[in-house]
Amino acid sequence: MQPIEIVVIVGAVLVVLGVFGGYIYKKKTGKAGCSGCDECCSGCSGCSCTTKKTVKGEANKK
């Protein structure tokens, strides 16, 4: 194995670990999920909310 191959493999592993590490960090800090969860929860598949809320008295539509 040549040194350039080792560098490419190590770089690819670092990228994969960075992506998973970033996802875990966001999940632990509560920043993962859809961006609308701060104001309301429409129950999207990526949402980390557990309850549905309303905004300005309007019910969420599904």
mmCIF file as Biopython writes it, N, C-alpha, C and O atoms, coordinates in Angstrom:
data_model
#
loop_
_atom_site.group_PDB
_atom_site.id
_atom_site.type_symbol
_atom_site.label_atom_id
_atom_site.label_alt_id
_atom_site.label_comp_id
_atom_site.label_asym_id
_atom_site.label_entity_id
_atom_site.label_seq_id
_atom_site.pdbx_PDB_ins_code
_atom_site.Cartn_x
_atom_site.Cartn_y
_atom_site.Cartn_z
_atom_site.occupancy
_atom_site.B_iso_or_equiv
_atom_site.auth_seq_id
_atom_site.auth_asym_id
_atom_site.pdbx_PDB_model_num
ATOM 1   N N  . MET A ? 1  ? 0.836   -1.166 0.000  1.0 0.0 1  A 1 
ATOM 2   C CA . MET A ? 1  ? 0.000   0.000  0.000  1.0 0.0 1  A 1 
ATOM 3   C C  . MET A ? 1  ? 0.891   1.242  0.000  1.0 0.0 1  A 1 
ATOM 4   O O  . MET A ? 1  ? 1.826   1.357  0.792  1.0 0.0 1  A 1 
ATOM 5   N N  . GLN A ? 2  ? 0.585   2.140  -0.882 1.0 0.0 2  A 1 
ATOM 6   C CA . GLN A ? 2  ? 1.370   3.368  -0.985 1.0 0.0 2  A 1 
ATOM 7   C C  . GLN A ? 2  ? 0.867   4.408  0.020  1.0 0.0 2  A 1 
ATOM 8   O O  . GLN A ? 2  ? -0.277  4.338  0.471  1.0 0.0 2  A 1 
ATOM 9   N N  . PRO A ? 3  ? 1.721   5.364  0.367  1.0 0.0 3  A 1 
ATOM 10  C CA . PRO A ? 3  ? 1.325   6.374  1.356  1.0 0.0 3  A 1 
ATOM 11  C C  . PRO A ? 3  ? 0.083   7.183  0.938  1.0 0.0 3  A 1 
ATOM 12  O O  . PRO A ? 3  ? -0.713  7.562  1.797  1.0 0.0 3  A 1 
ATOM 13  N N  . ILE A ? 4  ? -0.092  7.446  -0.341 1.0 0.0 4  A 1 
ATOM 14  C CA . ILE A ? 4  ? -1.244  8.225  -0.779 1.0 0.0 4  A 1 
ATOM 15  C C  . ILE A ? 4  ? -2.541  7.465  -0.521 1.0 0.0 4  A 1 
ATOM 16  O O  . ILE A ? 4  ? -3.559  8.075  -0.195 1.0 0.0 4  A 1 
ATOM 17  N N  . GLU A ? 5  ? -2.514  6.146  -0.661 1.0 0.0 5  A 1 
ATOM 18  C CA . GLU A ? 5  ? -3.702  5.337  -0.386 1.0 0.0 5  A 1 
ATOM 19  C C  . GLU A ? 5  ? -4.070  5.391  1.093  1.0 0.0 5  A 1 
ATOM 20  O O  . GLU A ? 5  ? -5.248  5.463  1.443  1.0 0.0 5  A 1 
ATOM 21  N N  . ILE A ? 6  ? -3.070  5.355  1.951  1.0 0.0 6  A 1 
ATOM 22  C CA . ILE A ? 6  ? -3.306  5.435  3.388  1.0 0.0 6  A 1 
ATOM 23  C C  . ILE A ? 6  ? -3.910  6.788  3.744  1.0 0.0 6  A 1 
ATOM 24  O O  . ILE A ? 6  ? -4.834  6.865  4.554  1.0 0.0 6  A 1 
ATOM 25  N N  . VAL A ? 7  ? -3.391  7.855  3.140  1.0 0.0 7  A 1 
ATOM 26  C CA . VAL A ? 7  ? -3.912  9.197  3.403  1.0 0.0 7  A 1 
ATOM 27  C C  . VAL A ? 7  ? -5.365  9.309  2.955  1.0 0.0 7  A 1 
ATOM 28  O O  . VAL A ? 7  ? -6.177  9.904  3.664  1.0 0.0 7  A 1 
ATOM 29  N N  . VAL A ? 8  ? -5.709  8.758  1.809  1.0 0.0 8  A 1 
ATOM 30  C CA . VAL A ? 8  ? -7.081  8.806  1.304  1.0 0.0 8  A 1 
ATOM 31  C C  . VAL A ? 8  ? -8.017  8.006  2.217  1.0 0.0 8  A 1 
ATOM 32  O O  . VAL A ? 8  ? -9.117  8.464  2.526  1.0 0.0 8  A 1 
ATOM 33  N N  . ILE A ? 9  ? -7.596  6.838  2.640  1.0 0.0 9  A 1 
ATOM 34  C CA . ILE A ? 9  ? -8.419  6.015  3.520  1.0 0.0 9  A 1 
ATOM 35  C C  . ILE A ? 9  ? -8.643  6.717  4.863  1.0 0.0 9  A 1 
ATOM 36  O O  . ILE A ? 9  ? -9.769  6.766  5.358  1.0 0.0 9  A 1 
ATOM 37  N N  . VAL A ? 10 ? -7.579  7.256  5.449  1.0 0.0 10 A 1 
ATOM 38  C CA . VAL A ? 10 ? -7.694  7.960  6.728  1.0 0.0 10 A 1 
ATOM 39  C C  . VAL A ? 10 ? -8.604  9.175  6.574  1.0 0.0 10 A 1 
ATOM 40  O O  . VAL A ? 10 ? -9.417  9.450  7.455  1.0 0.0 10 A 1 
ATOM 41  N N  . GLY A ? 11 ? -8.478  9.901  5.470  1.0 0.0 11 A 1 
ATOM 42  C CA . GLY A ? 11 ? -9.340  11.064 5.223  1.0 0.0 11 A 1 
ATOM 43  C C  . GLY A ? 11 ? -10.804 10.668 5.112  1.0 0.0 11 A 1 
ATOM 44  O O  . GLY A ? 11 ? -11.674 11.343 5.664  1.0 0.0 11 A 1 
ATOM 45  N N  . ALA A ? 12 ? -11.083 9.582  4.404  1.0 0.0 12 A 1 
ATOM 46  C CA . ALA A ? 12 ? -12.464 9.121  4.256  1.0 0.0 12 A 1 
ATOM 47  C C  . ALA A ? 12 ? -13.046 8.694  5.603  1.0 0.0 12 A 1 
ATOM 48  O O  . ALA A ? 12 ? -14.205 8.984  5.899  1.0 0.0 12 A 1 
ATOM 49  N N  . VAL A ? 13 ? -12.260 8.021  6.403  1.0 0.0 13 A 1 
ATOM 50  C CA . VAL A ? 13 ? -12.719 7.600  7.730  1.0 0.0 13 A 1 
ATOM 51  C C  . VAL A ? 13 ? -13.005 8.821  8.600  1.0 0.0 13 A 1 
ATOM 52  O O  . VAL A ? 13 ? -13.995 8.839  9.331  1.0 0.0 13 A 1 
ATOM 53  N N  . LEU A ? 14 ? -12.153 9.837  8.530  1.0 0.0 14 A 1 
ATOM 54  C CA . LEU A ? 14 ? -12.366 11.050 9.316  1.0 0.0 14 A 1 
ATOM 55  C C  . LEU A ? 14 ? -13.634 11.781 8.893  1.0 0.0 14 A 1 
ATOM 56  O O  . LEU A ? 14 ? -14.341 12.328 9.739  1.0 0.0 14 A 1 
ATOM 57  N N  . VAL A ? 15 ? -13.930 11.797 7.598  1.0 0.0 15 A 1 
ATOM 58  C CA . VAL A ? 15 ? -15.158 12.435 7.124  1.0 0.0 15 A 1 
ATOM 59  C C  . VAL A ? 15 ? -16.383 11.694 7.653  1.0 0.0 15 A 1 
ATOM 60  O O  . VAL A ? 15 ? -17.328 12.318 8.135  1.0 0.0 15 A 1 
ATOM 61  N N  . VAL A ? 16 ? -16.366 10.381 7.564  1.0 0.0 16 A 1 
ATOM 62  C CA . VAL A ? 16 ? -17.501 9.586  8.050  1.0 0.0 16 A 1 
ATOM 63  C C  . VAL A ? 16 ? -17.678 9.779  9.553  1.0 0.0 16 A 1 
ATOM 64  O O  . VAL A ? 16 ? -18.801 9.966  10.020 1.0 0.0 16 A 1 
ATOM 65  N N  . LEU A ? 17 ? -16.601 9.739  10.304 1.0 0.0 17 A 1 
ATOM 66  C CA . LEU A ? 17 ? -16.686 9.944  11.747 1.0 0.0 17 A 1 
ATOM 67  C C  . LEU A ? 17 ? -17.170 11.347 12.082 1.0 0.0 17 A 1 
ATOM 68  O O  . LEU A ? 17 ? -17.908 11.534 13.049 1.0 0.0 17 A 1 
ATOM 69  N N  . GLY A ? 18 ? -16.762 12.333 11.289 1.0 0.0 18 A 1 
ATOM 70  C CA . GLY A ? 18 ? -17.214 13.706 11.502 1.0 0.0 18 A 1 
ATOM 71  C C  . GLY A ? 18 ? -18.705 13.860 11.287 1.0 0.0 18 A 1 
ATOM 72  O O  . GLY A ? 18 ? -19.375 14.563 12.044 1.0 0.0 18 A 1 
ATOM 73  N N  . VAL A ? 19 ? -19.229 13.211 10.263 1.0 0.0 19 A 1 
ATOM 74  C CA . VAL A ? 19 ? -20.667 13.276 9.994  1.0 0.0 19 A 1 
ATOM 75  C C  . VAL A ? 19 ? -21.449 12.630 11.133 1.0 0.0 19 A 1 
ATOM 76  O O  . VAL A ? 19 ? -22.405 13.220 11.637 1.0 0.0 19 A 1 
ATOM 77  N N  . PHE A ? 20 ? -21.058 11.439 11.539 1.0 0.0 20 A 1 
ATOM 78  C CA . PHE A ? 20 ? -21.753 10.763 12.631 1.0 0.0 20 A 1 
ATOM 79  C C  . PHE A ? 20 ? -21.571 11.513 13.953 1.0 0.0 20 A 1 
ATOM 80  O O  . PHE A ? 20 ? -22.509 11.614 14.744 1.0 0.0 20 A 1 
ATOM 81  N N  . GLY A ? 21 ? -20.380 12.032 14.190 1.0 0.0 21 A 1 
ATOM 82  C CA . GLY A ? 21 ? -20.134 12.800 15.409 1.0 0.0 21 A 1 
ATOM 83  C C  . GLY A ? 21 ? -20.978 14.055 15.462 1.0 0.0 21 A 1 
ATOM 84  O O  . GLY A ? 21 ? -21.510 14.409 16.515 1.0 0.0 21 A 1 
ATOM 85  N N  . GLY A ? 22 ? -21.105 14.735 14.319 1.0 0.0 22 A 1 
ATOM 86  C CA . GLY A ? 22 ? -21.943 15.928 14.258 1.0 0.0 22 A 1 
ATOM 87  C C  . GLY A ? 22 ? -23.400 15.605 14.511 1.0 0.0 22 A 1 
ATOM 88  O O  . GLY A ? 22 ? -24.090 16.349 15.208 1.0 0.0 22 A 1 
ATOM 89  N N  . TYR A ? 23 ? -23.873 14.509 13.955 1.0 0.0 23 A 1 
ATOM 90  C CA . TYR A ? 23 ? -25.260 14.099 14.168 1.0 0.0 23 A 1 
ATOM 91  C C  . TYR A ? 23 ? -25.514 13.780 15.637 1.0 0.0 23 A 1 
ATOM 92  O O  . TYR A ? 23 ? -26.532 14.188 16.196 1.0 0.0 23 A 1 
ATOM 93  N N  . ILE A ? 24 ? -24.594 13.053 16.263 1.0 0.0 24 A 1 
ATOM 94  C CA . ILE A ? 24 ? -24.749 12.700 17.669 1.0 0.0 24 A 1 
ATOM 95  C C  . ILE A ? 24 ? -24.699 13.954 18.536 1.0 0.0 24 A 1 
ATOM 96  O O  . ILE A ? 24 ? -25.472 14.077 19.487 1.0 0.0 24 A 1 
ATOM 97  N N  . TYR A ? 25 ? -23.802 14.886 18.222 1.0 0.0 25 A 1 
ATOM 98  C CA . TYR A ? 25 ? -23.708 16.133 18.975 1.0 0.0 25 A 1 
ATOM 99  C C  . TYR A ? 25 ? -25.006 16.929 18.882 1.0 0.0 25 A 1 
ATOM 100 O O  . TYR A ? 25 ? -25.495 17.443 19.888 1.0 0.0 25 A 1 
ATOM 101 N N  . LYS A ? 26 ? -25.565 17.033 17.673 1.0 0.0 26 A 1 
ATOM 102 C CA . LYS A ? 26 ? -26.820 17.758 17.504 1.0 0.0 26 A 1 
ATOM 103 C C  . LYS A ? 26 ? -27.953 17.065 18.247 1.0 0.0 26 A 1 
ATOM 104 O O  . LYS A ? 26 ? -28.805 17.729 18.836 1.0 0.0 26 A 1 
ATOM 105 N N  . LYS A ? 27 ? -27.970 15.746 18.224 1.0 0.0 27 A 1 
ATOM 106 C CA . LYS A ? 27 ? -29.008 14.991 18.915 1.0 0.0 27 A 1 
ATOM 107 C C  . LYS A ? 27 ? -28.918 15.209 20.422 1.0 0.0 27 A 1 
ATOM 108 O O  . LYS A ? 27 ? -29.940 15.387 21.084 1.0 0.0 27 A 1 
ATOM 109 N N  . LYS A ? 28 ? -27.698 15.196 20.971 1.0 0.0 28 A 1 
ATOM 110 C CA . LYS A ? 28 ? -27.510 15.372 22.407 1.0 0.0 28 A 1 
ATOM 111 C C  . LYS A ? 28 ? -27.860 16.789 22.852 1.0 0.0 28 A 1 
ATOM 112 O O  . LYS A ? 28 ? -28.384 16.976 23.950 1.0 0.0 28 A 1 
ATOM 113 N N  . THR A ? 29 ? -27.577 17.799 22.010 1.0 0.0 29 A 1 
ATOM 114 C CA . THR A ? 29 ? -27.853 19.179 22.383 1.0 0.0 29 A 1 
ATOM 115 C C  . THR A ? 29 ? -29.269 19.598 22.036 1.0 0.0 29 A 1 
ATOM 116 O O  . THR A ? 29 ? -29.676 20.718 22.344 1.0 0.0 29 A 1 
ATOM 117 N N  . GLY A ? 30 ? -30.023 18.717 21.400 1.0 0.0 30 A 1 
ATOM 118 C CA . GLY A ? 30 ? -31.415 19.017 21.089 1.0 0.0 30 A 1 
ATOM 119 C C  . GLY A ? 30 ? -31.599 19.849 19.848 1.0 0.0 30 A 1 
ATOM 120 O O  . GLY A ? 30 ? -32.665 20.436 19.664 1.0 0.0 30 A 1 
ATOM 121 N N  . LYS A ? 31 ? -30.610 19.925 18.993 1.0 0.0 31 A 1 
ATOM 122 C CA . LYS A ? 31 ? -30.690 20.725 17.783 1.0 0.0 31 A 1 
ATOM 123 C C  . LYS A ? 31 ? -31.021 19.904 16.555 1.0 0.0 31 A 1 
ATOM 124 O O  . LYS A ? 31 ? -31.075 20.448 15.452 1.0 0.0 31 A 1 
ATOM 125 N N  . ALA A ? 32 ? -31.242 18.621 16.714 1.0 0.0 32 A 1 
ATOM 126 C CA . ALA A ? 32 ? -31.574 17.774 15.578 1.0 0.0 32 A 1 
ATOM 127 C C  . ALA A ? 32 ? -33.062 17.844 15.295 1.0 0.0 32 A 1 
ATOM 128 O O  . ALA A ? 32 ? -33.842 18.180 16.186 1.0 0.0 32 A 1 
ATOM 129 N N  . GLY A ? 33 ? -33.460 17.540 14.103 1.0 0.0 33 A 1 
ATOM 130 C CA . GLY A ? 33 ? -34.875 17.531 13.749 1.0 0.0 33 A 1 
ATOM 131 C C  . GLY A ? 33 ? -35.219 18.696 12.846 1.0 0.0 33 A 1 
ATOM 132 O O  . GLY A ? 33 ? -34.339 19.410 12.367 1.0 0.0 33 A 1 
ATOM 133 N N  . CYS A ? 34 ? -36.489 18.877 12.624 1.0 0.0 34 A 1 
ATOM 134 C CA . CYS A ? 34 ? -36.915 19.934 11.716 1.0 0.0 34 A 1 
ATOM 135 C C  . CYS A ? 34 ? -36.797 21.295 12.392 1.0 0.0 34 A 1 
ATOM 136 O O  . CYS A ? 34 ? -36.884 21.390 13.616 1.0 0.0 34 A 1 
ATOM 137 N N  . SER A ? 35 ? -36.602 22.327 11.619 1.0 0.0 35 A 1 
ATOM 138 C CA . SER A ? 35 ? -36.375 23.652 12.165 1.0 0.0 35 A 1 
ATOM 139 C C  . SER A ? 35 ? -37.638 24.286 12.724 1.0 0.0 35 A 1 
ATOM 140 O O  . SER A ? 35 ? -37.545 25.240 13.496 1.0 0.0 35 A 1 
ATOM 141 N N  . GLY A ? 36 ? -38.806 23.795 12.365 1.0 0.0 36 A 1 
ATOM 142 C CA . GLY A ? 36 ? -40.046 24.377 12.835 1.0 0.0 36 A 1 
ATOM 143 C C  . GLY A ? 36 ? -40.429 23.971 14.238 1.0 0.0 36 A 1 
ATOM 144 O O  . GLY A ? 36 ? -41.445 24.440 14.751 1.0 0.0 36 A 1 
ATOM 145 N N  . CYS A ? 37 ? -39.656 23.120 14.874 1.0 0.0 37 A 1 
ATOM 146 C CA . CYS A ? 37 ? -40.026 22.617 16.189 1.0 0.0 37 A 1 
ATOM 147 C C  . CYS A ? 37 ? -39.951 23.680 17.269 1.0 0.0 37 A 1 
ATOM 148 O O  . CYS A ? 37 ? -40.583 23.527 18.314 1.0 0.0 37 A 1 
ATOM 149 N N  . ASP A ? 38 ? -39.199 24.754 17.055 1.0 0.0 38 A 1 
ATOM 150 C CA . ASP A ? 38 ? -39.126 25.795 18.061 1.0 0.0 38 A 1 
ATOM 151 C C  . ASP A ? 38 ? -40.467 26.494 18.221 1.0 0.0 38 A 1 
ATOM 152 O O  . ASP A ? 38 ? -40.822 26.919 19.320 1.0 0.0 38 A 1 
ATOM 153 N N  . GLU A ? 39 ? -41.206 26.612 17.135 1.0 0.0 39 A 1 
ATOM 154 C CA . GLU A ? 39 ? -42.473 27.335 17.188 1.0 0.0 39 A 1 
ATOM 155 C C  . GLU A ? 39 ? -43.665 26.390 17.194 1.0 0.0 39 A 1 
ATOM 156 O O  . GLU A ? 39 ? -44.615 26.603 17.948 1.0 0.0 39 A 1 
ATOM 157 N N  . CYS A ? 40 ? -43.633 25.365 16.379 1.0 0.0 40 A 1 
ATOM 158 C CA . CYS A ? 40 ? -44.747 24.434 16.322 1.0 0.0 40 A 1 
ATOM 159 C C  . CYS A ? 40 ? -44.229 23.071 15.881 1.0 0.0 40 A 1 
ATOM 160 O O  . CYS A ? 40 ? -43.099 22.938 15.411 1.0 0.0 40 A 1 
ATOM 161 N N  . CYS A ? 41 ? -45.058 22.092 16.039 1.0 0.0 41 A 1 
ATOM 162 C CA . CYS A ? 41 ? -44.669 20.749 15.635 1.0 0.0 41 A 1 
ATOM 163 C C  . CYS A ? 41 ? -45.749 20.189 14.731 1.0 0.0 41 A 1 
ATOM 164 O O  . CYS A ? 41 ? -46.885 19.970 15.153 1.0 0.0 41 A 1 
ATOM 165 N N  . SER A ? 42 ? -45.380 19.963 13.489 1.0 0.0 42 A 1 
ATOM 166 C CA . SER A ? 42 ? -46.347 19.420 12.547 1.0 0.0 42 A 1 
ATOM 167 C C  . SER A ? 42 ? -46.235 17.900 12.443 1.0 0.0 42 A 1 
ATOM 168 O O  . SER A ? 42 ? -46.935 17.274 11.647 1.0 0.0 42 A 1 
ATOM 169 N N  . GLY A ? 43 ? -45.361 17.315 13.244 1.0 0.0 43 A 1 
ATOM 170 C CA . GLY A ? 43 ? -45.214 15.869 13.249 1.0 0.0 43 A 1 
ATOM 171 C C  . GLY A ? 43 ? -44.442 15.340 12.054 1.0 0.0 43 A 1 
ATOM 172 O O  . GLY A ? 43 ? -44.678 14.211 11.623 1.0 0.0 43 A 1 
ATOM 173 N N  . CYS A ? 44 ? -43.520 16.131 11.506 1.0 0.0 44 A 1 
ATOM 174 C CA . CYS A ? 44 ? -42.739 15.664 10.365 1.0 0.0 44 A 1 
ATOM 175 C C  . CYS A ? 44 ? -41.842 14.497 10.787 1.0 0.0 44 A 1 
ATOM 176 O O  . CYS A ? 44 ? -41.606 14.301 11.980 1.0 0.0 44 A 1 
ATOM 177 N N  . SER A ? 45 ? -41.355 13.743 9.847  1.0 0.0 45 A 1 
ATOM 178 C CA . SER A ? 45 ? -40.603 12.531 10.161 1.0 0.0 45 A 1 
ATOM 179 C C  . SER A ? 45 ? -39.271 12.819 10.840 1.0 0.0 45 A 1 
ATOM 180 O O  . SER A ? 45 ? -38.773 11.972 11.580 1.0 0.0 45 A 1 
ATOM 181 N N  . GLY A ? 46 ? -38.683 13.983 10.612 1.0 0.0 46 A 1 
ATOM 182 C CA . GLY A ? 46 ? -37.404 14.303 11.225 1.0 0.0 46 A 1 
ATOM 183 C C  . GLY A ? 46 ? -37.529 15.064 12.522 1.0 0.0 46 A 1 
ATOM 184 O O  . GLY A ? 46 ? -36.524 15.492 13.089 1.0 0.0 46 A 1 
ATOM 185 N N  . CYS A ? 47 ? -38.743 15.239 13.000 1.0 0.0 47 A 1 
ATOM 186 C CA . CYS A ? 47 ? -39.005 16.068 14.167 1.0 0.0 47 A 1 
ATOM 187 C C  . CYS A ? 47 ? -38.686 15.322 15.452 1.0 0.0 47 A 1 
ATOM 188 O O  . CYS A ? 47 ? -39.003 14.142 15.597 1.0 0.0 47 A 1 
ATOM 189 N N  . SER A ? 48 ? -38.050 16.034 16.390 1.0 0.0 48 A 1 
ATOM 190 C CA . SER A ? 48 ? -37.735 15.423 17.678 1.0 0.0 48 A 1 
ATOM 191 C C  . SER A ? 48 ? -38.772 15.791 18.734 1.0 0.0 48 A 1 
ATOM 192 O O  . SER A ? 48 ? -38.638 15.392 19.890 1.0 0.0 48 A 1 
ATOM 193 N N  . CYS A ? 49 ? -39.796 16.540 18.357 1.0 0.0 49 A 1 
ATOM 194 C CA . CYS A ? 49 ? -40.859 16.911 19.297 1.0 0.0 49 A 1 
ATOM 195 C C  . CYS A ? 49 ? -41.729 15.697 19.607 1.0 0.0 49 A 1 
ATOM 196 O O  . CYS A ? 49 ? -41.881 14.798 18.780 1.0 0.0 49 A 1 
ATOM 197 N N  . THR A ? 50 ? -42.289 15.686 20.793 1.0 0.0 50 A 1 
ATOM 198 C CA . THR A ? 50 ? -43.178 14.582 21.148 1.0 0.0 50 A 1 
ATOM 199 C C  . THR A ? 50 ? -44.627 15.025 21.220 1.0 0.0 50 A 1 
ATOM 200 O O  . THR A ? 50 ? -45.533 14.192 21.195 1.0 0.0 50 A 1 
ATOM 201 N N  . THR A ? 51 ? -44.853 16.323 21.310 1.0 0.0 51 A 1 
ATOM 202 C CA . THR A ? 51 ? -46.225 16.821 21.371 1.0 0.0 51 A 1 
ATOM 203 C C  . THR A ? 51 ? -46.452 17.827 20.260 1.0 0.0 51 A 1 
ATOM 204 O O  . THR A ? 51 ? -45.522 18.507 19.825 1.0 0.0 51 A 1 
ATOM 205 N N  . LYS A ? 52 ? -47.690 17.919 19.804 1.0 0.0 52 A 1 
ATOM 206 C CA . LYS A ? 52 ? -48.035 18.902 18.795 1.0 0.0 52 A 1 
ATOM 207 C C  . LYS A ? 52 ? -48.498 20.168 19.482 1.0 0.0 52 A 1 
ATOM 208 O O  . LYS A ? 52 ? -49.265 20.115 20.445 1.0 0.0 52 A 1 
ATOM 209 N N  . LYS A ? 53 ? -48.038 21.303 18.993 1.0 0.0 53 A 1 
ATOM 210 C CA . LYS A ? 53 ? -48.403 22.592 19.550 1.0 0.0 53 A 1 
ATOM 211 C C  . LYS A ? 53 ? -49.096 23.414 18.483 1.0 0.0 53 A 1 
ATOM 212 O O  . LYS A ? 53 ? -49.021 23.093 17.297 1.0 0.0 53 A 1 
ATOM 213 N N  . THR A ? 54 ? -49.759 24.455 18.893 1.0 0.0 54 A 1 
ATOM 214 C CA . THR A ? 54 ? -50.409 25.342 17.930 1.0 0.0 54 A 1 
ATOM 215 C C  . THR A ? 54 ? -49.712 26.690 17.935 1.0 0.0 54 A 1 
ATOM 216 O O  . THR A ? 54 ? -49.116 27.094 18.933 1.0 0.0 54 A 1 
ATOM 217 N N  . VAL A ? 55 ? -49.794 27.374 16.815 1.0 0.0 55 A 1 
ATOM 218 C CA . VAL A ? 55 ? -49.212 28.701 16.675 1.0 0.0 55 A 1 
ATOM 219 C C  . VAL A ? 55 ? -50.345 29.692 16.482 1.0 0.0 55 A 1 
ATOM 220 O O  . VAL A ? 55 ? -51.156 29.539 15.568 1.0 0.0 55 A 1 
ATOM 221 N N  . LYS A ? 56 ? -50.406 30.698 17.327 1.0 0.0 56 A 1 
ATOM 222 C CA . LYS A ? 56 ? -51.414 31.755 17.242 1.0 0.0 56 A 1 
ATOM 223 C C  . LYS A ? 56 ? -52.826 31.189 17.171 1.0 0.0 56 A 1 
ATOM 224 O O  . LYS A ? 56 ? -53.669 31.720 16.448 1.0 0.0 56 A 1 
ATOM 225 N N  . GLY A ? 57 ? -53.092 30.119 17.909 1.0 0.0 57 A 1 
ATOM 226 C CA . GLY A ? 57 ? -54.426 29.560 17.991 1.0 0.0 57 A 1 
ATOM 227 C C  . GLY A ? 57 ? -54.843 28.724 16.796 1.0 0.0 57 A 1 
ATOM 228 O O  . GLY A ? 57 ? -55.964 28.216 16.774 1.0 0.0 57 A 1 
ATOM 229 N N  . GLU A ? 58 ? -53.989 28.564 15.809 1.0 0.0 58 A 1 
ATOM 230 C CA . GLU A ? 58 ? -54.336 27.761 14.641 1.0 0.0 58 A 1 
ATOM 231 C C  . GLU A ? 58 ? -53.959 26.314 14.877 1.0 0.0 58 A 1 
ATOM 232 O O  . GLU A ? 58 ? -52.861 26.025 15.352 1.0 0.0 58 A 1 
ATOM 233 N N  . ALA A ? 59 ? -54.843 25.418 14.556 1.0 0.0 59 A 1 
ATOM 234 C CA . ALA A ? 59 ? -54.563 23.985 14.708 1.0 0.0 59 A 1 
ATOM 235 C C  . ALA A ? 59 ? -53.689 23.527 13.555 1.0 0.0 59 A 1 
ATOM 236 O O  . ALA A ? 59 ? -53.821 24.011 12.431 1.0 0.0 59 A 1 
ATOM 237 N N  . ASN A ? 60 ? -52.806 22.603 13.839 1.0 0.0 60 A 1 
ATOM 238 C CA . ASN A ? 60 ? -51.964 22.026 12.779 1.0 0.0 60 A 1 
ATOM 239 C C  . ASN A ? 60 ? -52.804 21.162 11.882 1.0 0.0 60 A 1 
ATOM 240 O O  . ASN A ? 60 ? -53.667 20.416 12.345 1.0 0.0 60 A 1 
ATOM 241 N N  . LYS A ? 61 ? -52.551 21.264 10.595 1.0 0.0 61 A 1 
ATOM 242 C CA . LYS A ? 61 ? -53.273 20.452 9.619  1.0 0.0 61 A 1 
ATOM 243 C C  . LYS A ? 61 ? -52.396 19.298 9.186  1.0 0.0 61 A 1 
ATOM 244 O O  . LYS A ? 61 ? -51.179 19.437 9.065  1.0 0.0 61 A 1 
ATOM 245 N N  . LYS A ? 62 ? -53.012 18.180 8.959  1.0 0.0 62 A 1 
ATOM 246 C CA . LYS A ? 62 ? -52.238 17.014 8.535  1.0 0.0 62 A 1 
ATOM 247 C C  . LYS A ? 62 ? -52.689 16.513 7.217  1.0 0.0 62 A 1 
ATOM 248 O O  . LYS A ? 62 ? -52.143 15.534 6.709  1.0 0.0 62 A 1 
#
